[in-house]
Amino acid sequence: MTQQLIKIRDLKREGDMQAILDIEYRCFPDPYPLSLLNRLREMHPDGFLVAELDGEVVGYIIGVIRWGASGHILAIAVDPPYRRRGIGSALIVNMLDRLKAKGAKGVRLEVRKSNFAARQFYLGLGFNEREEIPYYYEDGEAAVVMTYGYH
Ligand SMILES: CC(C)(COP(=O)(O)OP(=O)(O)OC[C@H]1O[C@@H](n2cnc3c(N)ncnc32)[C@H](O)[C@@H]1OP(=O)(O)O)[C@@H](O)C(=O)NCCC(=O)NCCS
């Protein structure tokens, strides 16, 4: 039922970036600072999508194209009270479509090895686990590289 009220849209409104920053700080131990988010937006103006529920931003995703054909998801988060309602899936599906339309042949991302919830989430959406990158994060944790191939 809630599903009908979820709207996925581009980042555009005044206050969207602040909403993203608030979610980022609630969801990650090592959040992207505002300066980095702003830089990403300058470099990739259409790389951000937000999920809106009843007019409120409750999640976001950042996805970019690198080297012409390689999609890369840099971040995704859904505000904790709104999880397990399909919002993260809606964000990913929309971003996968967008990256494909921009020429991506595949998409990759890195996820903390201990983030079993996110790994499960991506596996369910058709991503595969590839290699591990040791010491990828500042605190020394390894990343698992996951990839998605368009069919
Ligand atoms: C990962 C995240 C974006 C998922 O968002 P979400 O809106 O809850 O995802 P969905 O409701 O679309 O979940 C789809 C499916 O993914 C799987 N899934 C999602 N969260 C899960 C969890 N905590 N544990 C196990 N499986 C999970 C389930 O199969 C779920 O389907 P179900 O609810 O019918 O069982 C969200 O948990 C989040 O913001 N986490 C913190 C930030 C983060 O870790 N981002 C990824 C960094 S790489």
The ligand as an SDF file (V2000), in Angstrom:
LIG
                    3D

 48 50  0  0  0  0  0  0  0  0999 V2000
   20.5520   -1.5110    2.1680 C   0  0  0  0  0  0  0  0  0  0  0  0
   19.3320   -0.5800    2.2230 C   0  0  0  0  0  0  0  0  0  0  0  0
   19.5260    0.5790    1.2600 C   0  0  0  0  0  0  0  0  0  0  0  0
   18.0680   -1.3840    1.8150 C   0  0  0  0  0  0  0  0  0  0  0  0
   16.9600   -0.4880    1.7480 O   0  0  0  0  0  0  0  0  0  0  0  0
   15.4420   -1.0020    1.9720 P   0  0  0  0  0  0  0  0  0  0  0  0
   14.5470    0.0880    1.5270 O   0  0  0  0  0  0  0  0  0  0  0  0
   15.2750   -1.5120    3.3530 O   0  0  0  0  0  0  0  0  0  0  0  0
   15.4020   -2.2350    0.9570 O   0  0  0  0  0  0  0  0  0  0  0  0
   14.1210   -3.0080    0.4020 P   0  0  0  0  0  0  0  0  0  0  0  0
   12.9390   -2.7960    1.2990 O   0  0  0  0  0  0  0  0  0  0  0  0
   13.9550   -2.6470   -1.0230 O   0  0  0  0  0  0  0  0  0  0  0  0
   14.6250   -4.5280    0.5410 O   0  0  0  0  0  0  0  0  0  0  0  0
   14.5490   -5.4440   -0.5340 C   0  0  0  0  0  0  0  0  0  0  0  0
   15.0390   -6.7930   -0.0700 C   0  0  0  0  0  0  0  0  0  0  0  0
   16.4290   -6.7300    0.2900 O   0  0  0  0  0  0  0  0  0  0  0  0
   16.6880   -7.6400    1.3770 C   0  0  0  0  0  0  0  0  0  0  0  0
   17.0370   -6.8950    2.5880 N   0  0  0  0  0  0  0  0  0  0  0  0
   16.8850   -5.5820    2.8360 C   0  0  0  0  0  0  0  0  0  0  0  0
   17.3240   -5.2740    4.0710 N   0  0  0  0  0  0  0  0  0  0  0  0
   17.7400   -6.4380    4.6210 C   0  0  0  0  0  0  0  0  0  0  0  0
   18.2740   -6.7770    5.8920 C   0  0  0  0  0  0  0  0  0  0  0  0
   18.4480   -5.8580    6.8640 N   0  0  0  0  0  0  0  0  0  0  0  0
   18.5910   -8.0590    6.1310 N   0  0  0  0  0  0  0  0  0  0  0  0
   18.4020   -9.0150    5.1850 C   0  0  0  0  0  0  0  0  0  0  0  0
   17.8860   -8.7470    3.9510 N   0  0  0  0  0  0  0  0  0  0  0  0
   17.5600   -7.4700    3.6790 C   0  0  0  0  0  0  0  0  0  0  0  0
   15.3710   -8.3690    1.6190 C   0  0  0  0  0  0  0  0  0  0  0  0
   15.3600   -9.5090    0.7800 O   0  0  0  0  0  0  0  0  0  0  0  0
   14.3530   -7.3420    1.1500 C   0  0  0  0  0  0  0  0  0  0  0  0
   13.1250   -7.9130    0.7860 O   0  0  0  0  0  0  0  0  0  0  0  0
   12.0140   -8.2240    1.9440 P   0  0  0  0  0  0  0  0  0  0  0  0
   11.8730   -6.9770    2.7800 O   0  0  0  0  0  0  0  0  0  0  0  0
   10.7820   -8.5330    1.1430 O   0  0  0  0  0  0  0  0  0  0  0  0
   12.5510   -9.3770    2.7300 O   0  0  0  0  0  0  0  0  0  0  0  0
   19.0900   -0.0600    3.6790 C   0  0  0  0  0  0  0  0  0  0  0  0
   19.1230   -1.1650    4.5700 O   0  0  0  0  0  0  0  0  0  0  0  0
   20.1150    0.9520    4.1590 C   0  0  0  0  0  0  0  0  0  0  0  0
   19.9480    2.1590    3.9360 O   0  0  0  0  0  0  0  0  0  0  0  0
   21.1700    0.4870    4.8340 N   0  0  0  0  0  0  0  0  0  0  0  0
   22.1690    1.4080    5.4080 C   0  0  0  0  0  0  0  0  0  0  0  0
   23.0350    2.0060    4.3480 C   0  0  0  0  0  0  0  0  0  0  0  0
   23.7980    0.9440    3.6020 C   0  0  0  0  0  0  0  0  0  0  0  0
   24.2910   -0.0250    4.1640 O   0  0  0  0  0  0  0  0  0  0  0  0
   23.9130    1.1590    2.2880 N   0  0  0  0  0  0  0  0  0  0  0  0
   24.6570    0.2770    1.4150 C   0  0  0  0  0  0  0  0  0  0  0  0
   26.1050    0.6190    1.4900 C   0  0  0  0  0  0  0  0  0  0  0  0
   27.0180   -0.1320    0.1840 S   0  0  0  0  0  0  0  0  0  0  0  0
  1  2  1  0
  2  3  1  0
  2  4  1  0
  2 36  1  0
  4  5  1  0
  5  6  1  0
  6  7  2  0
  6  8  1  0
  6  9  1  0
  9 10  1  0
 10 11  2  0
 10 12  1  0
 10 13  1  0
 13 14  1  0
 14 15  1  0
 15 16  1  0
 15 30  1  0
 16 17  1  0
 17 18  1  0
 17 28  1  0
 18 19  1  0
 18 27  1  0
 19 20  2  0
 20 21  1  0
 21 22  1  0
 21 27  2  0
 22 23  1  0
 22 24  2  0
 24 25  1  0
 25 26  2  0
 26 27  1  0
 28 29  1  0
 28 30  1  0
 30 31  1  0
 31 32  1  0
 32 33  2  0
 32 34  1  0
 32 35  1  0
 36 37  1  0
 36 38  1  0
 38 39  2  0
 38 40  1  0
 40 41  1  0
 41 42  1  0
 42 43  1  0
 43 44  2  0
 43 45  1  0
 45 46  1  0
 46 47  1  0
 47 48  1  0
M  END
$$$$
